[in-house]
Amino acid sequence: MKRHATMEVSLGNFGTDIMSEPTYETSSALFERATEYLPGGNSRTTVWAAPFPVYAASGEGCWLTDVDGRRYLDLLNNYTSLLHGHAHPVIMDAVRGQLDIGTCFPLPTKSEVDFAELLCGRVPGFEQIRYANSGSEAVMIALKAARAHTGRPKIAKCEGSYHGSYDFAEVSLDSAPDTWGNAEPKSVPYSAGTPQSVLDEVVVIPFNHPEESERILRANAAHLSCVLIDPLPNRGGLIPATREFLETLRRVTTELGMLLIFDEVISFRLGFEGAQGAFGVTPDLTTIAKIIGGGFPVGAVAGSRDVMAVFDPRRGKPLAPHGGTFNANPVTMVAGQAAMTLMTQDEFKRLDLLGDRIRDGAAQAFADTGVDGQITGMGSLFRIHMSSTPLIDYRASLAAATQAPALARVVQYLQDNGVLIAPTGLGALSTPMTEVEIDHFLEIFKSALLHNATRSAA
Ligand SMILES: Cc1ncc(COP(=O)(O)O)c(C=O)c1O
């Protein structure tokens, strides 16, 4: 298997070692081996790309090198988790210091206390924090905490929102017109074999529809422990929740005795106080992961002292017992501490301005080329859509996804020309970037749109 493409843009000083007829021979050979030992050659559904994925070899700053020696401007940053790009020297020093004295212990370490103090000192909604090893686990323990705290079994979530791989959080992730129901969203299984009992415990609300959501929450109030919401859901098109929607959820959950949980696994990037600071709404619990690990596996749930008491073991078995061999392991803790310490208020602002530059520039590229499309996102996050259909909720963004072949062509063109974004069009910035790298992306992006226009006209 081979991929071929022809370089069509000038790469200035960046891409001098990129071949004019790029091939991916070593990746192709690795994939062949991988299919022998890994199902479909894959360990992570997200990174699958047909006919085979490109394999990474190394990274430095905002650049990534693949196993064939080709360099890419990395605008994906391990799906938004690398705030400082690859191998940041300060983070690497912190990790090396820890490696020399032990990587994990059957006892807690000072590093978890230091890091908890830093995070709780930043976000007013974080009085206490509990660590896990992934965003999926963070969501799982947040939902269990809500059930334990309220004594109610059900959870509510938004149609089309991704929250990781816990069965309950996966419900209605990819509901489609033939299954999603008319009057109100139905609970639709994502993974084959999802028990009906799981579907029965998940109430689905429509993102950015405050009145309908309020009606559904009131109708199920007696059994609902919480509402789980990502205020900037990537799978929903990376379109922000409206102020009215979030304020309605805050008011209704408080009145009905449910917890409001923000899933900020991606959107904690939105500022020094995370998405809740950016949106001005304080949830009861927040799940975070990705950027707080400094490049290492991590997850956490944070919230008010009152709710977090469900994990407190001091008076015997907690309401929500929670173990985890690598929870708060010191390698992740010191990496996270270094990464978040580097991320000052000024750095958040600088990255946000670069985010504005990339979104404005990409919108201009659509206008200049006459190609149908739009760019969504906030802060240091962006997502490219090859359709100008207004995106307000999951159903609208699903309709716009009919442009998937056009997006696939643009993403492939970017990759063949040394720029990495997600197959879904998602991208995230990192602090080693400056206006120079953003403009480099925009130049290649404009060329990708022209190339796509030529291909689709042919
Ligand atoms: C909003 C959201 N929640 C939860 C998760 C799951 O996090 P993890 O992949 O660390 O399990 C993700 C992952 O992308 C996410 O985007």
The ligand as an SDF file (V2000), in Angstrom:
LIG
                    3D

 16 16  0  0  0  0  0  0  0  0999 V2000
  -14.9910   15.8590   25.9560 C   0  0  0  0  0  0  0  0  0  0  0  0
  -14.2470   14.5720   26.1960 C   0  0  0  0  0  0  0  0  0  0  0  0
  -14.5220   13.8460   27.2810 N   0  0  0  0  0  0  0  0  0  0  0  0
  -13.8730   12.7010   27.5630 C   0  0  0  0  0  0  0  0  0  0  0  0
  -12.8830   12.2380   26.7230 C   0  0  0  0  0  0  0  0  0  0  0  0
  -12.1640   10.9560   27.0460 C   0  0  0  0  0  0  0  0  0  0  0  0
  -10.8390   11.2460   27.4170 O   0  0  0  0  0  0  0  0  0  0  0  0
   -9.7080   10.1200   27.2740 P   0  0  0  0  0  0  0  0  0  0  0  0
   -9.4520    9.9270   25.8140 O   0  0  0  0  0  0  0  0  0  0  0  0
   -8.5330   10.6790   28.0160 O   0  0  0  0  0  0  0  0  0  0  0  0
  -10.2700    8.8830   27.9180 O   0  0  0  0  0  0  0  0  0  0  0  0
  -12.5470   12.9660   25.5820 C   0  0  0  0  0  0  0  0  0  0  0  0
  -11.4870   12.5040   24.6580 C   0  0  0  0  0  0  0  0  0  0  0  0
  -11.2170   13.0590   23.6390 O   0  0  0  0  0  0  0  0  0  0  0  0
  -13.2570   14.1680   25.2980 C   0  0  0  0  0  0  0  0  0  0  0  0
  -13.0020   14.8780   24.1990 O   0  0  0  0  0  0  0  0  0  0  0  0
  1  2  1  0
  2  3  1  0
  2 15  2  0
  3  4  2  0
  4  5  1  0
  5  6  1  0
  5 12  2  0
  6  7  1  0
  7  8  1  0
  8  9  2  0
  8 10  1  0
  8 11  1  0
 12 13  1  0
 12 15  1  0
 13 14  2  0
 15 16  1  0
M  END
$$$$
